[in-house]
Amino acid sequence: MKETKEQQRERTDSKIMHATLEIIIAQGIGAVNIESVARRSGVAKTTIYRRYANTDDLIRHLTLTVAPSLDFSALDPSRESLRTVLRRIIDCFDEEFELKAIGVVLSSENAHLRNIAKSVIEPAAERFYDFLRRGMAIGAFRDGLDAPFLFQTVLGSMLAYKALGTSSAAPHADWAGNMTGLLWASIRPAP
């Protein structure tokens, strides 16, 4: 099946965005320029310049496009759906943004990178908070949960999981299952 122009464009854009993130992770945001992105991505400089006016425009676009696409609204809050939520979060961050990049972004003082962090982490956090609120409302989770603390715990655990060099051959289900067990003890409803 032949790739459509739209599919080609999306694939090219993905190469550009991934190359930009790889440069940021490896060398810092100051190393990002059109030439380095072209070398790393294999996309011609002229193609990149047709899409982005300059490096700032490229980084601004990266900030707008890296927000994860997470939706937990169809999940009824329960222990098993918590595991599903955690699996979706780690899969999404690992596929769309890479967990290593999150660590770099969170530790940066750069305004562009802080904007990237906001565009990636805040929507995921809000969806997680909503899932917890729905669970509390129906009695599936105990009342009074500190949703921001729980999300920060999840995020920190994901970063530690990645930093420990967990094999990519090992499925994220192990992390999601272990994290579910840890969280469940503190969020389950009182007997």
Secondary structure, DSSP 8 states (H G I E B T S, - for coil): ----HHHHHHHHHHHHHHHHHHHHHHH-GGG--HHHHHHHH---HHHHHHH-SSHHHHHHHHHHH-------TTS--SHHHHHHHHHHHHHHIIIII-HHHHHHHHT---HHHHHHHHHHHHHHHHHHHHHHHHHHHHTSS-TT--HHHHHHHHHHHHHHHHHTT--TTS-THHHHHHHHHHHHHHHS---
